[in-house]
């Protein structure tokens, strides 16, 4: 025998909003409690020029992107460059078809599970 609780939609939205707000507050408090208190200051490398050469010392968006890719996402970048972007259409097709097959199998499994649960 199955029993289910039926809630008023407005009460449900209110409860979800409260839970989301509470979770956000807890995560923000954890972030600020665990955040490093040190401020790291480094000088900007200007290829040997003085700072008067530029108007403002801020990196461009492209520099931030490539800095992230080369420092933090190095293994992902290496896989992208060495295995996928080889210039061979066959390698690209293998990569795309493998991802498509994973998505297709996942969709079929979810579809079968939703049919079985009903």
C-alpha positions as CSV (number, residue, x, y, z in Angstrom):
1,X,0.0,0.0,0.0
2,X,1.4,3.3,-1.0
3,X,0.7,6.6,0.8
4,X,1.6,10.0,-0.5
5,X,1.5,13.4,0.9
6,X,-0.3,16.1,-1.1
7,X,0.9,19.6,-0.4
8,X,-0.5,22.9,-1.5
9,X,1.7,24.2,-4.4
10,X,2.3,27.5,-2.6
11,X,3.4,25.8,0.6
12,X,5.7,23.6,-1.5
13,X,7.3,26.6,-3.2
14,X,7.6,28.3,0.2
15,X,9.4,25.3,1.7
16,X,11.7,24.9,-1.3
17,X,12.6,28.6,-1.1
18,X,13.4,28.3,2.6
19,X,15.5,25.2,2.1
20,X,17.4,26.8,-0.8
21,X,17.9,30.1,1.2
22,X,19.1,28.2,4.2
23,X,21.5,26.0,2.1
24,X,22.9,29.2,0.4
25,X,23.5,30.8,3.8
26,X,25.2,27.7,5.2
27,X,27.5,27.4,2.1
28,X,28.3,31.1,2.2
29,X,29.3,30.8,5.9
30,X,31.4,27.8,5.2
31,X,33.1,29.6,2.3
32,X,34.0,32.6,4.3
33,X,35.1,30.5,7.3
34,X,37.4,28.4,5.2
35,X,38.7,31.1,2.8
36,X,42.3,32.0,3.1
37,X,43.0,35.3,5.0
38,X,46.3,35.9,3.2
39,X,46.4,38.3,0.2
40,X,48.9,37.2,-2.4
41,X,50.5,40.1,-4.2
42,X,52.6,39.6,-7.3
43,X,54.1,42.0,-9.8
44,X,52.9,42.0,-13.4
45,X,55.3,40.8,-16.0
46,X,55.6,43.5,-18.7
47,X,58.4,42.1,-20.8
48,X,61.0,44.3,-19.1
49,X,59.0,47.5,-19.7
50,X,58.1,50.0,-17.0
51,X,54.6,50.3,-15.7
52,X,54.1,53.6,-17.3
53,X,53.8,51.9,-20.7
54,X,50.3,50.6,-20.1
55,X,47.1,52.4,-19.0
56,X,45.9,49.9,-16.4
57,X,47.5,46.7,-15.0
58,X,44.6,44.3,-15.7
59,X,44.9,41.0,-17.6
60,X,42.7,40.5,-20.6
61,X,40.0,37.9,-20.7
62,X,42.0,35.9,-23.2
63,X,45.0,35.8,-20.8
64,X,42.8,34.7,-18.0
65,X,41.3,31.9,-20.2
66,X,44.7,30.6,-21.3
67,X,46.1,30.9,-17.8
68,X,43.3,28.8,-16.5
69,X,43.7,26.3,-19.3
70,X,47.4,25.9,-19.0
71,X,47.6,25.9,-15.1
72,X,44.4,24.1,-13.9
73,X,43.0,22.3,-16.9
74,X,46.3,21.0,-18.3
75,X,45.2,17.3,-18.6
76,X,41.9,18.3,-20.3
77,X,43.8,20.6,-22.6
78,X,46.3,17.8,-23.4
79,X,43.5,15.3,-24.2
80,X,41.8,17.9,-26.4
81,X,44.9,18.8,-28.4
82,X,46.6,15.3,-28.7
83,X,43.6,13.0,-29.1
84,X,40.7,15.0,-30.5
85,X,42.2,17.9,-32.5
86,X,44.6,15.7,-34.4
87,X,43.4,17.0,-37.8
88,X,42.0,13.5,-38.7
89,X,38.3,13.4,-39.4
90,X,38.3,9.8,-38.2
91,X,39.6,10.7,-34.7
92,X,37.0,13.5,-34.4
93,X,34.2,11.1,-35.5
94,X,35.3,8.5,-32.9
95,X,35.2,11.1,-30.2
96,X,31.8,12.6,-31.1
97,X,30.2,9.1,-31.7
98,X,31.5,7.9,-28.3
99,X,29.9,10.8,-26.5
100,X,26.7,10.5,-28.5
101,X,26.5,6.8,-27.7
102,X,27.0,7.5,-24.0
103,X,24.2,10.1,-24.1
104,X,21.9,7.7,-26.1
105,X,22.5,4.8,-23.7
106,X,21.8,7.1,-20.7
107,X,18.6,8.3,-22.3
108,X,17.4,4.8,-23.0
109,X,18.2,3.7,-19.4
110,X,16.3,6.7,-17.9
111,X,13.4,6.1,-20.2
112,X,13.2,2.4,-19.2
113,X,13.5,3.3,-15.5
114,X,10.6,5.8,-15.8
115,X,8.4,3.2,-17.5
116,X,9.2,0.6,-14.8
117,X,8.7,3.0,-11.8
118,X,5.2,3.9,-12.9
